[in-house]
Amino acid sequence: MTAREILLQIGQVLTVLLLAPLIQGIVVQFEERVQRAQGPGIFQPYRDLWKLFHKQIIVPQTASWLFWATPIVAFTCMLTVPILIPVLTDFPLPLSDMGDILGGGLILTLGSFFIILAGLDTSSAYGGIGSSRAVMVAILAEPTLILVFVGITLLAKAMLPFVVNHLLVGNWAAYWGPAHLFLVAAFFILLLVETDRMPIHSSTHIEVYMIEEGRILEYSGPLLALLKWASAMKQFILYTIFCNVLILPWGLSKQGTAIGALGAAGGLVIKFVLVACAVVFVETAQSRLRFYRYQEPLAASFLLAVLAIIGTQLG
């Protein structure tokens, strides 16, 4: 393990840590512009985090140690996944062999699992509603995510995302093959669900649509800041997997130089802007759905993932 590889490893984590609120701000700003509103600005998430870190922590009397541990666990999980995936380089770094693509998915789900438990821990009505709804969505979302990762593994005959990246960059037949296109479509639907961009979600405190906000409603101050930051990092990680592994696998540093890493970080922002445009278009073009219809897009994603797996076996 050389000093350059250590710096690149740290750089990947810092890229996710520092740019995640910016991507959140860009998505919100695009959404506001499409709705012909002014919007708070792309740097508003940074200002929100700064304010929350300087506020007092208020803990419900019914909260246990789980209430305190959840923000730390969720934040740590989101700092771990960037070690395993191609963020800046197209080759694995020394710690990338700690886990494969399924291991990264497990770590992502672990953070969400603790947040669900924390929503139930305080015995709050809103926390219970948010957690129960999150579990109902996860019943279809998590198996579909696993199937997508299995499809990616079968496509590349390997469980490392770097191998998938190399396959799609060097093989146009595989890139335009039906198995890969099905995986892209399935993962895009999951991207909407996991980043709260489906028409059953709402980022506001509206009881009918509260899922994510309901689970963390009892949090305040730095603990709430950690959860908000972890949510932004989760979105960044999912965008990274979608762009660098599936749909836009180009533009990563091949030699691991400082200029190459900075260029890869800039290219990542451009990729995210393109995907954010598609996400905002799909989100605003759809009418608001009743919550019980959440299974329709997830069932479609599940079916696409199954078709992708069948396609990899027939191909």
N, C-alpha and C positions, 0 to 999 in steps of 0.2 A: 504494500500500500504506500504510494508516493504522496508527497505533500500536495501535488496538483490534484490528485484524485480525492484527497480529503477536502480540499477547498471546493471542488466541484460538488461533492456530496453535501457540504454545508450550503453551497450556493443553491442547490435544488430546493432544499428545505426553506431557505430564506426567500426564494422566489415565490413559493406558495404562501408563505407567511405574510409577506409584505404586499404582494399584488392581489391577494384574494379580496380585500375590501374594494379595491379599484374595479375589479370585474363586476362585483355586486353593484357598485355605483353606475357603471356603464349600462348594465342591464336595466336598472330602474330608470335611468335617464332616457334610454331608448323607448321604454314603455310609456313614459310620460309624453315624449315627443309624438309618438304614434297617436296618443289620445289628445293631442293638441294642447298639452299643458306645459308649463315652464319647467317643472322638475326641480329637485333640490340640488342638482350638481353631482358630478361623478365622484367628488371627494367627500360627499356627505357621510358615507360609512366611517371614514377615518375620524371625522368630527364627533360622530355618535359614540364611537369607541372611546375617544378621549374623555368625553363627558361622563360616560359610565364608569370609567376607571377612577374618576374623582368623586364619585357619589358613595353614599353610605350603604353598607350591606344590611338588609333587613331580612331576618330568617323567621319563617313561621314556627310557632310553638310545637307543631306536630312533626316538624322535619327531623330526620335522623342523620346519621353520618353519610348516608347515600346522597342527601341533598348537597352536601359539601363536596363529595368526591366526584360527582357527575361532571361538573364543568372541567375539572382537571383531567379526568379520563377521556372525555370527548376531545378536548384540546390536544392531548398527547397522542391520541389515535390519528388525528389529522396531521400531526407533525411526523408520524411514522411512515405513512403511506408514500409520501414523495421520495423516500429512500428506495422504494421498490419499483417505481415506474419511470419511464423516460420523460423527464421534464425538460432538461437542457441538452442531454447527450443521447446519441443513438446506440450507445454501448453501455453495458452494465458497469456500475461502479462497485467498489469493494464490498459494500454492505447490501448490494442489491440481491445477493443470493440468500438473504435471510428469509425470503418468502417469494412465492410465485404470484400469478395474477389472482388465483383463488384466495391466497392468504391476504392480499391487499383488500379484496372484497370483504373478507371476514373482519378485518380491522375496521373498515368503514361501518359495517353493521354493528360492531361492538359499541361504538360511540352512540349510535341511534338507540340501541337497546338500553343503555344506561339512562339516556334522556327520558325514555318511556317510563322506566322505573322511578325516576325522580318526579315525573308528573303525577304518579300514583302515590308517592311517598308522603306528600303533604296533606293528603285527604281533601284536596281542593276539588270543587265540582268541575271547574274549568280544566284543571290538570287531568282529571279522570276522563273527561270528554275528549281532550286532545290525545291522550295516550291510547284510549280505546279506538279512536279513529285511525291513529297511526298504525296500530296493530292490524286493523282491518285492511288497510292499504298494503302493509308489509306482507300479509299472507300471500298476495299475488306478486308483489314487487320483488321481494327477496328471492323466491325461486326462479323468477324470470331473470334476475341479475346473474344468478348462478348458471342458468342455462346459456346466457349470452357469453359468459366467461368460458364455459365448456365449449361452446361453438368456436370461440376464438382459439382455444387450445387445439381443437381438432383441425381447424383451418391451417394452423402453422406447424402442427405436429410437435408442439412444445408448449410449456406452461409459462414461459417468460415473455412479457410484453415486448421486449426488445426484438425477439425473433419475429413476432408478428409485424413489427414495424419494418424490418428488413425485407420480409416476404412481400409486403404490399408496395414498398418502394421499388423493388427490383422485378416484380412480376405483374404486368398490367392485366394479364388474363385472370389472375387471382383477385386483383383489385376490382375488376368489373364483373367478376363471377357472381352468380345469384346468391351463393352462400354468404359472401361478404356484404352484399347489398341488403340482404335480410338482416344481418347482424347490425348494420348501420341503422336501419329503420327501427329495429327492436330497442337498441340502446338509446336512440333519440327519444322514444316515448318514455323510457326509464329516466332519461335526463330531465324531462319535464316533471315527472312525478317526484324524483328525489330532490329537485331544487324548488319544489313548491310552485310550479308554473302551470299545473293543470287547472282547468276551470272549476275544480272542486276545492281549490286552495284559496286562501286569502292571507295577505301579510298584515291585515288590519285586525282590530279586536272586534270582529263580527262573529257572534256566537255560532251562527249557522255554519260558517265555513272555517272556524278556527281549528287548525290541526297543530302546526308547529308552534304558533303563538300560545295556544292553550297549554302545551306541555311545559313551557318555561315562564308562564305568567307570574309565578310566585318568586321568581328570581329578580335581583336588583343589583346595582352597583357593579363591582369588578366581576362577580360571578356571572352576571348576565352578559357582561362584555366578553368573557371567555366563551360563552355559549354562542353568542352572535358571531364572534370571530371564527369559531370552529365550524359553524354553518357556512360561512363564506368560504372557508378553506375546503370544505366538502364539495361545494359547488365548483371551485377551482380544480380540484382533483378529478371530478367527473368530466369536466370540460377537457382536462388534459388527456385523460384516457380516450375520450371520444375523438379528439383532434390528432394527438400524436401517435395513437395506436390504430385507429380505425379509418377516419375520413381524410385527414390531412397529415400524413406521416412524414412529410418533408420538412426541411428547415432546421433540423437538429444539428448540434455540433458533432462532427465526426472525429476531430482531433482532440477536443477538450481544451482548446486554447481559450484565453480570456475573451478575445474578440468573438470567437465562435459562440461562447456561452452567452455573451451579451446580445449577440445577434439572434440566438435561439429564443432568449427571453422577449426580445422585441417582436419576433415572429409569432411567438405564442400569444401575445396581446392581440395581434392582427387576426390570428385564427379565431380567438375568442370573440372578437367583435363580429366576425362573419357568422359564427354560430349563434351569438346573442341576437343578431338581426332575425335569424330564422326562428329562434325560440320566442321572441317577442311577437313576431308575425303570427305564429301558430296560436300563441296565448290570446292575443287580442282578436283574432279572427273567429275564435270559438265563442259560442254563447255560454253563459254560466250554467253549469249542470247541477242537478240535485245530487247530494252526496251519495245516495244509493247507486248512482250510475258510475261510480268510480271504477267498477270492474271492467267496463267496456274497453277503454284504451289499454288497460293492463292485460286483458285477455288477448287483445290484438298483438301486443308486444310478446306475450308468451307464445302465441301461435307462430309469429315471425321467427322467434328464437328456435322453436322446434323445426321449422322449415329450414333454417340455416344449418342445423345439425344434420338433418337428412341430406341437405345439399352437399355438405362436406363428405359424407359417406358415399354418396353416389358419384361425386366428382373424383 
